[in-house]
Amino acid sequence: MKKIILRLDRVLTGLCLYTACVLLALISCLGMWQVIGRFVFSQPSTWTEESMRRLLIWMVMLGIVAAFRQGALVSVDLMLRLSRGAWRGTVRGIITGVNLAFLAVVIWFGVDLVNRIRFQTFASMELSMGWAYAALPVGALLAVVAVLAHHIDPHDDELSTAQ
């Protein structure tokens, strides 16, 4: 089971990080187009600003998967740094449990949010707002795999680079 989770995590984390980077590049291009359209052509684009906001939500939620995998978990770092032996395993288990509980709440309320707003559309586009806010439960669900993989095979990059 551990090997399956780690393999799945490797694929999902890589895909999420790559997609988040592509979205960042796309958001940058849309921002540049917004500036050029407004100040060079005196014709501001009606859809770019709203698109950038929605893509930013997806970028953050996909980027969070890679962050969780690298050890940027919600935790009390001092406890983890000072703990040794069996106590360290207990602290790591508590941190994993708290993060999974947090992600479960985000999934639960994210699905509820998407269901509530699925009939609303963007002001400048005829797309459902549900597509934008689906990033919350999708990103949290993918982050669950990253948290489990971090628990199985910890990468304490966050702790080693902390000041």
C-alpha positions in Angstrom: 0.0 0.0 0.0 2.9 2.4 0.8 4.4 1.9 -2.6 1.1 2.6 -4.3 0.6 5.8 -2.4 4.2 7.0 -3.1 3.9 6.2 -6.8 0.5 7.9 -7.0 2.0 10.9 -5.1 5.0 11.2 -7.4 2.8 11.4 -10.4 0.1 13.6 -8.9 2.6 16.0 -7.3 4.6 16.4 -10.5 1.5 16.9 -12.5 0.1 19.4 -10.0 3.3 21.4 -9.8 3.7 21.4 -13.6 0.1 22.6 -14.1 0.5 25.3 -11.4 3.6 26.6 -13.2 1.7 26.7 -16.5 -1.2 28.5 -14.9 1.2 31.1 -13.4 2.7 31.7 -16.9 -0.8 32.0 -18.3 -1.9 34.4 -15.6 1.2 36.5 -16.3 0.4 36.6 -20.1 -3.2 37.5 -19.3 -2.0 40.3 -17.0 0.3 41.6 -19.7 -2.5 41.5 -22.3 -4.7 43.5 -19.8 -2.0 46.2 -19.5 -1.4 46.3 -23.3 -5.1 46.4 -24.1 -5.8 49.2 -21.5 -2.8 51.5 -22.0 -1.6 50.8 -25.5 -4.9 50.2 -27.4 -7.2 52.1 -24.9 -9.5 49.0 -25.1 -9.5 47.2 -21.7 -10.3 43.6 -22.0 -13.5 42.6 -20.1 -12.6 39.0 -19.4 -8.9 38.8 -18.5 -9.1 40.1 -15.0 -11.9 37.7 -14.0 -10.1 34.9 -15.7 -6.9 35.7 -13.9 -8.7 35.6 -10.5 -10.2 32.1 -11.2 -7.0 30.7 -12.6 -5.2 32.0 -9.5 -7.5 29.9 -7.3 -6.6 26.8 -9.3 -2.9 27.6 -9.3 -2.8 28.0 -5.5 -4.8 24.8 -4.8 -2.6 22.8 -7.2 0.6 24.4 -5.8 -0.5 23.4 -2.3 -0.2 19.8 -3.2 3.6 20.2 -3.8 3.9 22.3 -0.7 2.3 19.7 1.5 4.5 17.0 0.0 7.7 19.0 0.8 6.7 19.3 4.5 4.9 22.7 4.6 2.3 21.2 6.8 0.2 23.0 9.4 2.3 22.1 12.5 4.2 23.3 15.5 7.7 23.1 14.1 9.4 23.4 17.5 7.7 20.3 18.8 8.9 18.3 15.8 12.4 19.7 16.0 12.7 18.8 19.7 11.1 15.4 19.6 13.1 12.2 19.3 12.3 8.5 19.0 8.8 7.3 19.6 7.6 10.8 20.6 8.7 12.1 17.2 6.5 9.5 15.5 3.6 10.5 17.7 4.1 14.2 16.9 4.3 13.4 13.2 1.1 11.3 13.5 -0.7 14.2 15.2 0.4 16.6 12.6 -0.7 14.3 9.8 -4.1 13.8 11.5 -4.7 17.5 12.0 -3.8 18.2 8.3 -6.1 15.4 7.1 -8.9 16.8 9.3 -8.3 20.3 7.8 -8.3 18.9 4.3 -11.5 16.9 5.0 -13.2 20.2 6.1 -12.0 21.9 2.9 -13.3 19.0 0.8 -16.7 18.9 2.6 -17.4 22.6 2.4 -15.8 23.0 -1.1 -18.2 20.4 -2.5 -21.0 22.2 -0.7 -19.9 25.6 -2.2 -19.6 24.2 -5.7 -23.2 22.7 -5.4 -24.5 26.1 -4.2 -23.0 28.2 -6.9 -23.1 25.9 -9.9 -25.9 27.9 -11.6 -24.2 31.2 -11.2 -22.1 32.4 -14.1 -19.1 34.8 -14.4 -20.0 38.4 -15.1 -18.0 38.6 -18.3 -18.2 34.9 -19.5 -20.9 32.4 -19.8 -19.1 29.8 -17.6 -20.4 28.4 -14.4 -18.7 29.7 -11.2 -18.6 26.0 -10.1 -15.7 25.4 -12.4 -13.6 28.0 -10.6 -14.5 26.9 -7.1 -14.1 23.2 -7.9 -10.4 23.9 -7.3 -11.1 23.8 -3.5 -12.3 20.2 -3.2 -10.1 18.9 -6.0 -6.9 20.5 -4.7 -7.7 19.4 -1.1 -8.3 15.8 -2.3 -5.0 15.8 -4.2 -3.3 17.2 -1.1 -4.6 14.3 1.0 -2.4 12.0 -1.1 0.5 14.3 -0.6 0.0 14.4 3.2 -0.2 10.6 3.4 2.9 10.3 1.2 4.7 12.8 3.5 3.8 10.8 6.5 5.1 7.6 4.9 8.2 9.2 3.4 8.9 12.5 5.1 10.7 15.3 3.3 11.6 17.8 5.9 12.7 20.4 3.5 10.5 23.0 5.2 12.1 22.3 8.6 15.7 22.3 7.3 15.2 25.7 5.5 13.3 27.4 8.3 14.9 30.4 10.0 
